Amino acid sequence: MTTQEKTTVLTITESAAQAVDELLSERQLEGYGLRVFLSGGGCGGYQYGMSLENNPMENDIVTVQSGIKLIIDDV
């Protein structure tokens, strides 16, 4: 069994964090975070998606940047 160290794989800017924070406040989604996921790929490269979520899965990478919880699929 090998141990894998997870590191931050995504950085959010201050203005993006502010926009997400405002969206969460407007929708009264306390405890939610921004999920970023890979939704497909092909000739044009990878496609990414985002959603607001409050239930990270066991293998997700969860980090807080600029006060925003980021939930990243572990691929």
N, C-alpha and C positions, 0 to 999 in steps of 0.2 A: 504494500500500500504506500502510495506517495502522498505527500502533503503539498497542496497547491496554495500558494499565497495569493489572495485576491487584492488587486490594487484598483485605484480609481481609474476608470477607463473613459470618463466623460467629464467635461468641465462646463459649467453653466456660467454665463456672464451675469453681471449685476443687473443689467436691464432685463434680461430674460427671467431672472429670479424674481424681480419685482413684478413682471407681467404674470408669472405663474401664481405668485402670492395674491395678487389682486383677483385673479380668476377663482382661486380657491376661496377667498373671502366672499366674493360675490355669490358664489354657489353654496356657501356655508358648508364647505367640505373640510371640516377640521380633522386633522390626522391623516389626510390624504397626501400623496406625493405624485410626482411626475414619473410615469413609467415610460422607458424608451426601449423599443424592441425591434428586432429584425423581422420584417414581414415578407421578405422574399428576395430573390435575386435572379439575374438572368444576364442577357447580353449587355444590358445597360448598367450592370453593377447591382449592388445591394440596395434594397429599399428599406427605409426605417419608418416606424410609426411611433406615436406618442398617445398616451391616455392618462387620465387621472385615476388613481387607484389607492386603496387603503389596505390591501391584503397581499403583501409580498409573499412569494412562494419560497420554499426552503432553500432552493439553489440560487435565488436572485442575489445580485450584488446591491446592497442598500447603503447609501452614503448621504450625508447632509452637506450641502454647499450653499452658502449665502442664505441659510435659513430654510432652504427647500430640500425636502426628502426626495432623492433620486432613486428610482428602482430600475435596475438594469438587468435584462435577461442575461443569464449566464450561458453563453454559447460556446 
